[in-house]
Amino acid sequence: MPQKDEMKTILKSQIFEGGTQTKQYSKNFTTQSIKEENTSIDQNGVTGQVHEVQVDGIILVNRNVTVKSPYEVEVSHDFPLFKLHFEIEGYNHYEPQDEYSMPVEIQSGQFNLFYFPRVNGILHFTPPHRQTLEIQFTKAFIKKAIGQNFKEVLKEFGTAIESKRPFLFWNRSQKITPVLKRHIQDILDCQYADSLKKPFLEAKVLELLVMIFASWDQRSSRSTTTQLSPSTHEKLERVVQHISTHLNDPLSIASLAALVGMNASKLKESFKVTHGTTLFKYITEQRMKSAKSLIEGRICNITEASYRVGYKNPQHFTVAFKKIYGLLPSELIK
């Protein structure tokens, strides 16, 4: 029986030894220090790793498992659930057993954000592989991040929280954009020591939530996104692939537009809608990211790295690098 200052999750499935897994957390996920737990799974056709991190007010869970056959997990929480779920690869379907939550289907490459006053339902999963990033937080975290007037700031979401009514941001889960992918990877790749890891993860989660709250509130932007045709999305993906393999080329907007048979203005507009940044800035960021890797790995010196990512003038490269990372390239090798 959990104490008043604890929150409990119960999971029941054939994939757990003994059939049941119970997890207890402090109220509002409060903790003075970072807590990490790695769990191996090898039971009834499900194998892999689960990495869980708890920082003050937040639980982050990264699952990376192989699934041989479909399986189910009965899940219940004795606390309200606020969850941002990224199904990087796989399939997740939640089927509620009462009126306190709603059905949620998240397919591979999709995400959703939701609030359920209570959780009592069944999670369905399918083969062959699942990789997820699941971020749980609480009402206290929202108040701390946004303020006591969160109801006015978050509008329908804030009203649902105050009235203890289940809320699903999107009836149809959304595609994980390249911008979100970069933030997800930053979280998964974080190698900082605990003293720095804690504030880094807190800041990243808050940044993700703010981005999602803002994009969800900008209905005109969402409308524009849904109006983009599948062929346009395909062309944008081709542009991204071309950029990644031709960083040392000029990469003008006109040449990229011609490559995929689009009008230059249409390309710029569509790219910003789907990627959350300008095409020019995206190219610069990718060049600096590649150069940083080359310099840190001692693969080549700064001048060579600048040439490899398309800069004929190393001084121009240095200026661009400092603008992105806030430090000189030479500081990477000190």
C-alpha positions as YAML, in Angstrom:
chain: A
units: angstrom
residues:
- id: 1
  name: MET
  ca: [0.00, 0.00, 0.00]
- id: 2
  name: PRO
  ca: [1.65, 3.26, -1.12]
- id: 3
  name: GLN
  ca: [1.98, 6.12, 1.34]
- id: 4
  name: LYS
  ca: [0.21, 9.43, 0.74]
- id: 5
  name: ASP
  ca: [3.39, 10.90, -0.69]
- id: 6
  name: GLU
  ca: [3.78, 8.13, -3.26]
- id: 7
  name: MET
  ca: [2.32, 7.40, -6.70]
- id: 8
  name: LYS
  ca: [1.96, 3.88, -8.01]
- id: 9
  name: THR
  ca: [1.86, 2.23, -11.44]
- id: 10
  name: ILE
  ca: [0.86, -1.42, -11.90]
- id: 11
  name: LEU
  ca: [1.67, -3.28, -15.12]
- id: 12
  name: LYS
  ca: [0.43, -6.80, -15.83]
- id: 13
  name: SER
  ca: [1.68, -8.86, -18.77]
- id: 14
  name: GLN
  ca: [3.29, -12.14, -19.77]
- id: 15
  name: ILE
  ca: [6.48, -10.20, -20.55]
- id: 16
  name: PHE
  ca: [7.10, -9.52, -16.84]
- id: 17
  name: GLU
  ca: [8.60, -12.13, -14.56]
- id: 18
  name: GLY
  ca: [5.79, -13.17, -12.25]
- id: 19
  name: GLY
  ca: [3.27, -11.47, -14.53]
- id: 20
  name: THR
  ca: [3.21, -8.14, -12.67]
- id: 21
  name: GLN
  ca: [5.48, -5.14, -12.36]
- id: 22
  name: THR
  ca: [4.78, -2.45, -9.76]
- id: 23
  name: LYS
  ca: [6.54, 0.90, -9.81]
- id: 24
  name: GLN
  ca: [6.31, 3.52, -7.06]
- id: 25
  name: TYR
  ca: [7.31, 7.16, -7.34]
- id: 26
  name: SER
  ca: [7.44, 10.10, -4.96]
- id: 27
  name: LYS
  ca: [4.52, 12.53, -5.17]
- id: 28
  name: ASN
  ca: [4.80, 14.71, -8.31]
- id: 29
  name: PHE
  ca: [7.98, 12.77, -9.22]
- id: 30
  name: THR
  ca: [9.95, 15.00, -6.86]
- id: 31
  name: THR
  ca: [13.59, 14.09, -6.30]
- id: 32
  name: GLN
  ca: [16.64, 16.01, -5.15]
- id: 33
  name: SER
  ca: [19.02, 14.10, -7.40]
- id: 34
  name: ILE
  ca: [18.82, 12.32, -10.73]
- id: 35
  name: LYS
  ca: [17.80, 8.64, -10.63]
- id: 36
  name: GLU
  ca: [18.53, 6.17, -13.41]
- id: 37
  name: GLU
  ca: [17.49, 2.55, -13.86]
- id: 38
  name: ASN
  ca: [18.32, 0.09, -16.64]
- id: 39
  name: THR
  ca: [16.14, -3.00, -17.00]
- id: 40
  name: SER
  ca: [16.71, -5.97, -19.30]
- id: 41
  name: ILE
  ca: [13.71, -7.80, -20.74]
- id: 42
  name: ASP
  ca: [13.84, -11.37, -22.05]
- id: 43
  name: GLN
  ca: [10.45, -12.94, -21.54]
- id: 44
  name: ASN
  ca: [7.89, -14.57, -23.85]
- id: 45
  name: GLY
  ca: [9.26, -13.24, -27.13]
- id: 46
  name: VAL
  ca: [10.11, -9.71, -25.97]
- id: 47
  name: THR
  ca: [13.81, -8.88, -25.56]
- id: 48
  name: GLY
  ca: [15.66, -5.63, -25.09]
- id: 49
  name: GLN
  ca: [16.40, -2.76, -22.74]
- id: 50
  name: VAL
  ca: [14.39, -0.15, -20.86]
- id: 51
  name: HIS
  ca: [16.24, 2.92, -19.59]
- id: 52
  name: GLU
  ca: [14.37, 5.10, -17.09]
- id: 53
  name: VAL
  ca: [15.54, 8.47, -15.81]
- id: 54
  name: GLN
  ca: [13.86, 10.51, -13.10]
- id: 55
  name: VAL
  ca: [14.67, 14.16, -12.58]
- id: 56
  name: ASP
  ca: [12.65, 16.55, -10.46]
- id: 57
  name: GLY
  ca: [9.07, 16.43, -11.75]
- id: 58
  name: ILE
  ca: [9.80, 14.29, -14.82]
- id: 59
  name: ILE
  ca: [10.10, 10.59, -15.73]
- id: 60
  name: LEU
  ca: [11.80, 9.74, -19.05]
- id: 61
  name: VAL
  ca: [11.61, 6.19, -20.38]
- id: 62
  name: ASN
  ca: [13.50, 4.96, -23.43]
- id: 63
  name: ARG
  ca: [12.40, 1.51, -24.63]
- id: 64
  name: ASN
  ca: [14.36, -0.42, -27.23]
- id: 65
  name: VAL
  ca: [12.92, -3.91, -27.60]
- id: 66
  name: THR
  ca: [12.46, -6.64, -30.19]
- id: 67
  name: VAL
  ca: [8.97, -8.15, -30.35]
- id: 68
  name: LYS
  ca: [8.42, -11.63, -31.82]
- id: 69
  name: SER
  ca: [4.63, -11.68, -31.51]
- id: 70
  name: PRO
  ca: [1.84, -9.25, -30.51]
- id: 71
  name: TYR
  ca: [1.46, -8.73, -26.77]
- id: 72
  name: GLU
  ca: [-0.65, -6.75, -24.30]
- id: 73
  name: VAL
  ca: [0.01, -4.92, -21.05]
- id: 74
  name: GLU
  ca: [-2.71, -4.08, -18.54]
- id: 75
  name: VAL
  ca: [-1.83, -0.72, -17.03]
- id: 76
  name: SER
  ca: [-3.21, 1.32, -14.16]
- id: 77
  name: HIS
  ca: [-2.03, 4.47, -12.39]
- id: 78
  name: ASP
  ca: [-3.35, 5.80, -9.10]
- id: 79
  name: PHE
  ca: [-2.37, 9.32, -10.21]
- id: 80
  name: PRO
  ca: [-3.24, 11.63, -13.14]
- id: 81
  name: LEU
  ca: [-1.14, 10.90, -16.22]
- id: 82
  name: PHE
  ca: [0.48, 13.65, -18.28]
- id: 83
  name: LYS
  ca: [2.43, 12.01, -21.08]
- id: 84
  name: LEU
  ca: [4.35, 13.02, -24.19]
- id: 85
  name: HIS
  ca: [4.89, 9.81, -26.18]
- id: 86
  name: PHE
  ca: [7.23, 9.42, -29.17]
- id: 87
  name: GLU
  ca: [6.88, 6.09, -30.99]
- id: 88
  name: ILE
  ca: [10.19, 6.33, -32.84]
- id: 89
  name: GLU
  ca: [9.68, 2.84, -34.25]
- id: 90
  name: GLY
  ca: [6.85, 0.42, -33.58]
- id: 91
  name: TYR
  ca: [3.14, 0.55, -32.78]
- id: 92
  name: ASN
  ca: [1.24, 1.47, -29.61]
- id: 93
  name: HIS
  ca: [-2.52, 1.32, -29.05]
- id: 94
  name: TYR
  ca: [-4.12, 2.15, -25.69]
- id: 95
  name: GLU
  ca: [-7.63, 0.82, -25.05]
- id: 96
  name: PRO
  ca: [-9.31, 2.41, -21.98]
- id: 97
  name: GLN
  ca: [-11.46, 0.39, -19.60]
- id: 98
  name: ASP
  ca: [-13.30, 3.36, -18.05]
- id: 99
  name: GLU
  ca: [-14.39, 6.92, -18.86]
- id: 100
  name: TYR
  ca: [-11.35, 8.60, -17.29]
- id: 101
  name: SER
  ca: [-9.16, 8.19, -20.38]
- id: 102
  name: MET
  ca: [-9.43, 7.92, -24.17]
- id: 103
  name: PRO
  ca: [-8.22, 5.55, -26.93]
- id: 104
  name: VAL
  ca: [-4.77, 6.45, -28.23]
- id: 105
  name: GLU
  ca: [-3.09, 4.99, -31.31]
- id: 106
  name: ILE
  ca: [0.49, 5.97, -32.07]
- id: 107
  name: GLN
  ca: [2.11, 4.41, -35.11]
- id: 108
  name: SER
  ca: [5.76, 4.25, -36.09]
- id: 109
  name: GLY
  ca: [7.29, 7.72, -36.49]
- id: 110
  name: GLN
  ca: [4.42, 9.46, -34.67]
- id: 111
  name: PHE
  ca: [3.85, 11.20, -31.34]
- id: 112
  name: ASN
  ca: [1.03, 12.49, -29.17]
- id: 113
  name: LEU
  ca: [0.49, 14.35, -25.91]
- id: 114
  name: PHE
  ca: [-2.33, 13.60, -23.51]
- id: 115
  name: TYR
  ca: [-3.75, 14.03, -20.01]
- id: 116
  name: PHE
  ca: [-5.83, 11.33, -18.28]
- id: 117
  name: PRO
  ca: [-7.21, 11.91, -14.77]
- id: 118
  name: ARG
  ca: [-6.89, 8.19, -14.19]
- id: 119
  name: VAL
  ca: [-5.46, 5.28, -16.18]
- id: 120
  name: ASN
  ca: [-7.03, 1.85, -16.32]
- id: 121
  name: GLY
  ca: [-6.70, 0.10, -19.66]
- id: 122
  name: ILE
  ca: [-4.83, -2.21, -22.01]
- id: 123
  name: LEU
  ca: [-1.81, -1.38, -24.16]
- id: 124
  name: HIS
  ca: [-1.46, -3.35, -27.41]
- id: 125
  name: PHE
  ca: [1.89, -3.79, -29.15]
- id: 126
  name: THR
  ca: [2.92, -5.51, -32.38]
- id: 127
  name: PRO
  ca: [6.20, -6.92, -33.91]
- id: 128
  name: PRO
  ca: [8.94, -6.62, -34.89]
- id: 129
  name: HIS
  ca: [10.68, -3.77, -33.02]
- id: 130
  name: ARG
  ca: [9.85, -0.89, -30.72]
- id: 131
  name: GLN
  ca: [11.89, 2.16, -29.81]
- id: 132
  name: THR
  ca: [10.18, 4.89, -27.83]
- id: 133
  name: LEU
  ca: [10.80, 7.96, -25.74]
- id: 134
  name: GLU
  ca: [8.04, 8.45, -23.17]
- id: 135
  name: ILE
  ca: [8.01, 11.57, -21.00]
- id: 136
  name: GLN
  ca: [5.72, 11.73, -17.98]
- id: 137
  name: PHE
  ca: [5.25, 14.87, -15.92]
- id: 138
  name: THR
  ca: [2.68, 16.31, -13.52]
- id: 139
  name: LYS
  ca: [0.38, 19.27, -13.01]
- id: 140
  name: ALA
  ca: [2.95, 20.61, -10.53]
- id: 141
  name: PHE
  ca: [5.59, 20.60, -13.29]
- id: 142
  name: ILE
  ca: [3.27, 22.55, -15.62]
- id: 143
  name: LYS
  ca: [2.59, 25.11, -12.88]
- id: 144
  name: LYS
  ca: [6.31, 25.43, -12.18]
- id: 145
  name: ALA
  ca: [7.16, 25.83, -15.87]
- id: 146
  name: ILE
  ca: [4.28, 28.00, -17.07]
- id: 147
  name: GLY
  ca: [2.89, 29.56, -13.90]
- id: 148
  name: GLN
  ca: [-0.33, 29.48, -11.91]
- id: 149
  name: ASN
  ca: [-2.24, 30.97, -14.87]
- id: 150
  name: PHE
  ca: [-1.53, 27.88, -17.01]
- id: 151
  name: LYS
  ca: [-5.29, 27.48, -17.57]
- id: 152
  name: GLU
  ca: [-5.39, 30.75, -19.53]
- id: 153
  name: VAL
  ca: [-2.10, 30.06, -21.34]
- id: 154
  name: LEU
  ca: [-2.95, 26.50, -22.39]
- id: 155
  name: LYS
  ca: [-6.64, 27.19, -23.07]
- id: 156
  name: GLU
  ca: [-8.55, 23.94, -23.80]
- id: 157
  name: PHE
  ca: [-5.78, 21.83, -22.32]
- id: 158
  name: GLY
  ca: [-5.63, 23.95, -19.18]
- id: 159
  name: THR
  ca: [-9.42, 23.83, -18.82]
- id: 160
  name: ALA
  ca: [-9.38, 20.03, -19.14]
- id: 161
  name: ILE
  ca: [-6.75, 19.75, -16.41]
- id: 162
  name: GLU
  ca: [-8.71, 21.96, -14.02]
- id: 163
  name: SER
  ca: [-11.96, 20.09, -14.69]
- id: 164
  name: LYS
  ca: [-10.20, 16.67, -14.51]
- id: 165
  name: ARG
  ca: [-11.41, 15.77, -17.99]
- id: 166
  name: PRO
  ca: [-9.30, 13.51, -20.28]
- id: 167
  name: PHE
  ca: [-7.62, 15.40, -23.10]
- id: 168
  name: LEU
  ca: [-5.88, 14.12, -26.23]
- id: 169
  name: PHE
  ca: [-4.02, 16.73, -28.27]
- id: 170
  name: TRP
  ca: [-4.59, 15.03, -31.62]
- id: 171
  name: ASN
  ca: [-7.21, 12.40, -32.47]
- id: 172
  name: ARG
  ca: [-4.75, 11.24, -35.10]
- id: 173
  name: SER
  ca: [-1.19, 11.15, -33.78]
- id: 174
  name: GLN
  ca: [1.26, 13.49, -35.51]
- id: 175
  name: LYS
  ca: [4.42, 12.78, -37.49]
- id: 176
  name: ILE
  ca: [7.71, 13.26, -35.64]
- id: 177
  name: THR
  ca: [9.28, 16.16, -37.54]
- id: 178
  name: PRO
  ca: [13.04, 16.50, -38.14]
- id: 179
  name: VAL
  ca: [13.11, 19.29, -35.52]
- id: 180
  name: LEU
  ca: [11.56, 16.98, -32.92]
- id: 181
  name: LYS
  ca: [13.90, 14.17, -33.98]
- id: 182
  name: ARG
  ca: [16.90, 16.35, -33.20]
- id: 183
  name: HIS
  ca: [15.59, 17.14, -29.72]
- id: 184
  name: ILE
  ca: [14.75, 13.47, -29.07]
- id: 185
  name: GLN
  ca: [18.25, 12.43, -30.13]
- id: 186
  name: ASP
  ca: [19.80, 15.09, -27.88]
- id: 187
  name: ILE
  ca: [17.95, 13.54, -24.93]
- id: 188
  name: LEU
  ca: [18.87, 9.95, -25.86]
- id: 189
  name: ASP
  ca: [22.52, 10.84, -26.51]
- id: 190
  name: CYS
  ca: [23.03, 12.88, -23.32]
- id: 191
  name: GLN
  ca: [26.30, 11.82, -21.68]
- id: 192
  name: TYR
  ca: [26.71, 14.62, -19.15]
- id: 193
  name: ALA
  ca: [27.58, 13.89, -15.54]
- id: 194
  name: ASP
  ca: [24.60, 13.91, -13.16]
- id: 195
  name: SER
  ca: [25.19, 17.50, -12.02]
- id: 196
  name: LEU
  ca: [24.78, 18.72, -15.62]
- id: 197
  name: LYS
  ca: [22.48, 15.99, -16.91]
- id: 198
  name: LYS
  ca: [19.65, 16.99, -14.57]
- id: 199
  name: PRO
  ca: [19.31, 20.63, -15.75]
- id: 200
  name: PHE
  ca: [19.96, 19.58, -19.37]
- id: 201
  name: LEU
  ca: [17.08, 17.07, -19.39]
- id: 202
  name: GLU
  ca: [14.75, 19.45, -17.55]
- id: 203
  name: ALA
  ca: [15.47, 22.18, -20.10]
- id: 204
  name: LYS
  ca: [15.05, 19.81, -23.07]
- id: 205
  name: VAL
  ca: [11.70, 18.50, -21.84]
- id: 206
  name: LEU
  ca: [10.44, 22.02, -21.20]
- id: 207
  name: GLU
  ca: [11.61, 23.10, -24.66]
- id: 208
  name: LEU
  ca: [9.77, 20.17, -26.26]
- id: 209
  name: LEU
  ca: [6.57, 20.97, -24.40]
- id: 210
  name: VAL
  ca: [6.73, 24.67, -25.26]
- id: 211
  name: MET
  ca: [7.32, 23.83, -28.93]
- id: 212
  name: ILE
  ca: [4.33, 21.49, -28.98]
- id: 213
  name: PHE
  ca: [2.05, 23.85, -27.04]
- id: 214
  name: ALA
  ca: [2.96, 26.68, -29.42]
- id: 215
  name: SER
  ca: [2.51, 24.67, -32.63]
- id: 216
  name: TRP
  ca: [-0.78, 23.23, -31.38]
- id: 217
  name: ASP
  ca: [-2.08, 26.71, -30.62]
- id: 218
  name: GLN
  ca: [-1.10, 28.08, -34.03]
- id: 219
  name: ARG
  ca: [-4.07, 26.61, -35.87]
- id: 220
  name: SER
  ca: [-3.22, 28.31, -39.14]
- id: 221
  name: SER
  ca: [0.19, 26.59, -39.17]
- id: 222
  name: ARG
  ca: [-1.41, 23.22, -38.49]
- id: 223
  name: SER
  ca: [-3.89, 23.83, -41.28]
- id: 224
  name: THR
  ca: [-1.08, 24.63, -43.69]
- id: 225
  name: THR
  ca: [0.77, 21.47, -42.71]
- id: 226
  name: THR
  ca: [-2.20, 19.22, -43.35]
- id: 227
  name: GLN
  ca: [-2.71, 20.81, -46.77]
- id: 228
  name: LEU
  ca: [0.72, 19.73, -48.01]
- id: 229
  name: SER
  ca: [0.33, 16.85, -50.44]
- id: 230
  name: PRO
  ca: [2.13, 13.51, -50.01]
- id: 231
  name: SER
  ca: [4.20, 14.31, -53.10]
- id: 232
  name: THR
  ca: [5.36, 17.58, -51.49]
- id: 233
  name: HIS
  ca: [6.40, 15.73, -48.32]
- id: 234
  name: GLU
  ca: [8.29, 13.24, -50.48]
- id: 235
  name: LYS
  ca: [10.13, 16.05, -52.29]
- id: 236
  name: LEU
  ca: [11.08, 17.65, -48.99]
- id: 237
  name: GLU
  ca: [12.52, 14.34, -47.79]
- id: 238
  name: ARG
  ca: [14.57, 14.15, -51.00]
- id: 239
  name: VAL
  ca: [15.90, 17.64, -50.31]
- id: 240
  name: VAL
  ca: [16.93, 16.64, -46.78]
- id: 241
  name: GLN
  ca: [18.67, 13.50, -48.08]
- id: 242
  name: HIS
  ca: [20.49, 15.48, -50.78]
- id: 243
  name: ILE
  ca: [21.70, 18.05, -48.25]
- id: 244
  name: SER
  ca: [23.07, 15.34, -45.95]
- id: 245
  name: THR
  ca: [25.20, 13.84, -48.74]
- id: 246
  name: HIS
  ca: [26.27, 17.07, -50.48]
- id: 247
  name: LEU
  ca: [27.34, 19.40, -47.67]
- id: 248
  name: ASN
  ca: [30.43, 20.49, -49.60]
- id: 249
  name: ASP
  ca: [28.33, 21.62, -52.60]
- id: 250
  name: PRO
  ca: [26.95, 25.18, -52.99]
- id: 251
  name: LEU
  ca: [23.38, 24.02, -52.12]
- id: 252
  name: SER
  ca: [21.50, 27.09, -53.29]
- id: 253
  name: ILE
  ca: [17.74, 27.17, -52.81]
- id: 254
  name: ALA
  ca: [17.31, 27.51, -56.56]
- id: 255
  name: SER
  ca: [19.35, 24.37, -57.26]
- id: 256
  name: LEU
  ca: [17.49, 22.38, -54.59]
- id: 257
  name: ALA
  ca: [14.14, 23.51, -55.96]
- id: 258
  name: ALA
  ca: [15.19, 22.47, -59.47]
- id: 259
  name: LEU
  ca: [16.41, 19.12, -58.15]
- id: 260
  name: VAL
  ca: [12.92, 18.15, -56.94]
- id: 261
  name: GLY
  ca: [10.91, 20.14, -59.49]
- id: 262
  name: MET
  ca: [9.50, 22.75, -57.11]
- id: 263
  name: ASN
  ca: [9.13, 26.50, -57.21]
- id: 264
  name: ALA
  ca: [11.80, 28.10, -54.97]
- id: 265
  name: SER
  ca: [9.24, 30.07, -52.96]
- id: 266
  name: LYS
  ca: [7.09, 26.98, -52.50]
- id: 267
  name: LEU
  ca: [10.12, 25.00, -51.35]
- id: 268
  name: LYS
  ca: [11.10, 27.63, -48.75]
- id: 269
  name: GLU
  ca: [7.55, 27.94, -47.44]
- id: 270
  name: SER
  ca: [6.88, 24.17, -47.28]
- id: 271
  name: PHE
  ca: [10.25, 23.44, -45.68]
- id: 272
  name: LYS
  ca: [9.68, 25.95, -42.88]
- id: 273
  name: VAL
  ca: [6.21, 24.53, -42.18]
- id: 274
  name: THR
  ca: [7.43, 20.94, -41.86]
- id: 275
  name: HIS
  ca: [10.86, 21.52, -40.30]
- id: 276
  name: GLY
  ca: [10.22, 24.53, -38.09]
- id: 277
  name: THR
  ca: [13.20, 26.45, -39.48]
- id: 278
  name: THR
  ca: [14.32, 28.07, -42.71]
- id: 279
  name: LEU
  ca: [16.02, 25.99, -45.38]
- id: 280
  name: PHE
  ca: [19.13, 28.21, -45.24]
- id: 281
  name: LYS
  ca: [19.41, 27.83, -41.44]
- id: 282
  name: TYR
  ca: [18.88, 24.08, -41.68]
- id: 283
  name: ILE
  ca: [21.74, 23.74, -44.21]
- id: 284
  name: THR
  ca: [24.03, 25.80, -41.98]
- id: 285
  name: GLU
  ca: [23.16, 23.72, -38.90]
- id: 286
  name: GLN
  ca: [23.85, 20.47, -40.74]
- id: 287
  name: ARG
  ca: [27.20, 21.78, -42.00]
- id: 288
  name: MET
  ca: [28.25, 22.90, -38.52]
- id: 289
  name: LYS
  ca: [27.13, 19.58, -37.00]
- id: 290
  name: SER
  ca: [29.23, 17.65, -39.53]
- id: 291
  name: ALA
  ca: [32.24, 19.92, -39.05]
- id: 292
  name: LYS
  ca: [32.01, 19.63, -35.27]
- id: 293
  name: SER
  ca: [32.10, 15.85, -35.56]
- id: 294
  name: LEU
  ca: [35.13, 15.97, -37.89]
- id: 295
  name: ILE
  ca: [37.06, 18.31, -35.59]
- id: 296
  name: GLU
  ca: [36.19, 16.58, -32.31]
- id: 297
  name: GLY
  ca: [37.06, 13.20, -33.80]
- id: 298
  name: ARG
  ca: [40.44, 14.52, -34.97]
- id: 299
  name: ILE
  ca: [39.52, 13.36, -38.47]
- id: 300
  name: CYS
  ca: [40.79, 16.61, -39.94]
- id: 301
  name: ASN
  ca: [41.90, 20.06, -38.86]
- id: 302
  name: ILE
  ca: [39.68, 23.15, -38.80]
- id: 303
  name: THR
  ca: [40.64, 24.35, -42.28]
- id: 304
  name: GLU
  ca: [40.03, 20.94, -43.83]
- id: 305
  name: ALA
  ca: [36.72, 20.60, -41.98]
- id: 306
  name: SER
  ca: [35.55, 23.96, -43.29]
- id: 307
  name: TYR
  ca: [36.29, 22.88, -46.89]
- id: 308
  name: ARG
  ca: [34.53, 19.55, -46.38]
- id: 309
  name: VAL
  ca: [31.29, 21.26, -45.40]
- id: 310
  name: GLY
  ca: [31.31, 23.77, -48.23]
- id: 311
  name: TYR
  ca: [33.23, 26.79, -46.90]
- id: 312
  name: LYS
  ca: [36.02, 28.09, -49.14]
- id: 313
  name: ASN
  ca: [36.91, 30.75, -46.58]
- id: 314
  name: PRO
  ca: [37.81, 29.28, -43.15]
- id: 315
  name: GLN
  ca: [37.16, 32.66, -41.52]
- id: 316
  name: HIS
  ca: [33.56, 32.65, -42.74]
- id: 317
  name: PHE
  ca: [33.27, 29.12, -41.39]
- id: 318
  name: THR
  ca: [34.54, 30.20, -37.97]
- id: 319
  name: VAL
  ca: [31.97, 33.00, -37.78]
- id: 320
  name: ALA
  ca: [29.14, 30.64, -38.69]
- id: 321
  name: PHE
  ca: [30.36, 28.00, -36.25]
- id: 322
  name: LYS
  ca: [30.47, 30.41, -33.33]
- id: 323
  name: LYS
  ca: [27.00, 31.68, -34.17]
- id: 324
  name: ILE
  ca: [25.62, 28.13, -33.91]
- id: 325
  name: TYR
  ca: [27.61, 26.77, -30.95]
- id: 326
  name: GLY
  ca: [28.70, 29.89, -29.11]
- id: 327
  name: LEU
  ca: [32.39, 28.95, -29.24]
- id: 328
  name: LEU
  ca: [35.26, 28.90, -31.72]
- id: 329
  name: PRO
  ca: [36.13, 25.67, -33.56]
- id: 330
  name: SER
  ca: [39.60, 25.79, -31.99]
- id: 331
  name: GLU
  ca: [38.03, 25.46, -28.53]
- id: 332
  name: LEU
  ca: [36.90, 21.93, -29.41]
- id: 333
  name: ILE
  ca: [40.46, 20.64, -29.42]
- id: 334
  name: LYS
  ca: [41.92, 22.41, -26.41]
...
